[in-house]
Amino acid sequence: MRKNVKEIENVFQSHGFSIDSIIQNVMKKFKFRSLCHQVGFKKQQGDSVTDIMTLLLLFPLMLINSVNALYKSSYHYMAEMKKDAFYHLKNNERMPWRNLVKS
Protein backbone atom coordinates (compact mmCIF):
# COMPACT_ATOMS: atom_id res chain seq x y z
CA MET A 1 0.00 0.00 0.00
CA ARG A 2 2.83 2.45 0.76
CA LYS A 3 4.12 1.88 -2.76
CA ASN A 4 0.80 3.17 -4.12
CA VAL A 5 1.04 6.29 -1.96
CA LYS A 6 4.55 6.93 -3.24
CA GLU A 7 3.32 6.55 -6.83
CA ILE A 8 0.57 9.10 -6.19
CA GLU A 9 3.11 11.47 -4.68
CA ASN A 10 5.34 11.06 -7.76
CA VAL A 11 2.43 11.96 -10.06
CA PHE A 12 1.65 15.10 -8.05
CA GLN A 13 5.27 16.18 -8.02
CA SER A 14 5.73 15.55 -11.74
CA HIS A 15 2.80 17.90 -12.39
CA GLY A 16 4.11 20.61 -10.08
CA PHE A 17 1.98 19.76 -7.05
CA SER A 18 3.13 18.73 -3.62
CA ILE A 19 1.16 16.64 -1.16
CA ASP A 20 1.61 19.39 1.44
CA SER A 21 0.14 22.10 -0.80
CA ILE A 22 -2.79 19.88 -1.80
CA ILE A 23 -3.60 19.14 1.83
CA GLN A 24 -3.36 22.83 2.71
CA ASN A 25 -5.68 23.73 -0.18
CA VAL A 26 -8.22 21.10 0.89
CA MET A 27 -8.14 22.32 4.49
CA LYS A 28 -8.68 25.91 3.32
CA LYS A 29 -11.50 24.87 1.00
CA PHE A 30 -13.34 23.10 3.83
CA LYS A 31 -12.56 25.97 6.24
CA PHE A 32 -10.93 23.56 8.63
CA ARG A 33 -9.73 26.27 11.02
CA SER A 34 -13.29 27.59 11.31
CA LEU A 35 -14.64 24.06 11.79
CA CYS A 36 -12.19 23.46 14.65
CA HIS A 37 -13.41 26.64 16.31
CA GLN A 38 -17.08 25.68 15.83
CA VAL A 39 -16.67 22.31 17.58
CA GLY A 40 -15.05 23.99 20.56
CA PHE A 41 -11.29 23.89 20.15
CA LYS A 42 -9.67 26.64 22.17
CA LYS A 43 -6.01 26.71 23.02
CA GLN A 44 -4.08 29.30 25.01
CA GLN A 45 -0.55 28.52 23.88
CA GLY A 46 1.67 26.08 22.06
CA ASP A 47 1.23 24.42 18.71
CA SER A 48 -1.77 25.15 16.54
CA VAL A 49 -4.79 22.93 17.15
CA THR A 50 -5.49 22.85 13.42
CA ASP A 51 -1.94 21.65 12.68
CA ILE A 52 -2.22 18.86 15.23
CA MET A 53 -5.72 17.87 14.09
CA THR A 54 -4.69 17.91 10.44
CA LEU A 55 -1.99 15.37 11.16
CA LEU A 56 -4.33 13.24 13.27
CA LEU A 57 -6.84 13.17 10.43
CA LEU A 58 -4.11 12.19 7.97
CA PHE A 59 -2.98 9.17 9.99
CA PRO A 60 -5.28 6.73 8.11
CA LEU A 61 -4.03 8.03 4.74
CA MET A 62 -0.44 7.53 5.86
CA LEU A 63 -1.28 4.07 7.25
CA ILE A 64 -0.29 5.22 10.73
CA ASN A 65 -2.26 4.08 13.75
CA SER A 66 -0.70 6.08 16.60
CA VAL A 67 1.32 9.15 17.47
CA ASN A 68 4.26 6.94 18.37
CA ALA A 69 4.04 5.22 14.98
CA LEU A 70 4.21 8.64 13.27
CA TYR A 71 7.50 9.47 14.93
CA LYS A 72 8.94 6.07 14.03
CA SER A 73 7.81 6.33 10.39
CA SER A 74 9.29 8.06 7.39
CA TYR A 75 6.58 10.74 7.84
CA HIS A 76 8.10 12.04 11.09
CA TYR A 77 9.33 15.13 9.22
CA MET A 78 5.71 16.29 8.84
CA ALA A 79 5.34 16.91 12.57
CA GLU A 80 7.04 20.09 13.63
CA MET A 81 5.64 19.65 17.12
CA LYS A 82 6.72 17.14 19.74
CA LYS A 83 4.75 14.04 20.70
CA ASP A 84 3.47 15.72 23.85
CA ALA A 85 1.45 18.20 21.79
CA PHE A 86 -0.62 15.32 20.36
CA TYR A 87 -1.04 13.63 23.71
CA HIS A 88 -2.04 16.85 25.49
CA LEU A 89 -4.72 17.52 22.88
CA LYS A 90 -6.03 13.97 22.86
CA ASN A 91 -6.12 13.71 26.66
CA ASN A 92 -7.62 17.14 27.31
CA GLU A 93 -11.29 16.58 28.13
CA ARG A 94 -12.11 20.15 27.03
CA MET A 95 -10.86 19.42 23.50
CA PRO A 96 -13.73 17.69 21.65
CA TRP A 97 -11.52 16.17 18.95
CA ARG A 98 -13.76 13.12 18.65
CA ASN A 99 -16.62 15.40 17.55
CA LEU A 100 -14.50 16.65 14.67
CA VAL A 101 -13.58 13.13 13.58
CA LYS A 102 -17.28 12.17 13.55
CA SER A 103 -18.29 15.26 11.52
Buried (B, 14 or more C-beta within 10 A) or exposed (E): EEEEEEEEBEEBEEEEEEBEEEBEEEBEEEEBBEBBEEBEBEBEEEBBBBBBBBBBBBBEEBEBEEBEBBBEBEBEEBBEBEEEBBEBBEEEEEBBBEEBEEE
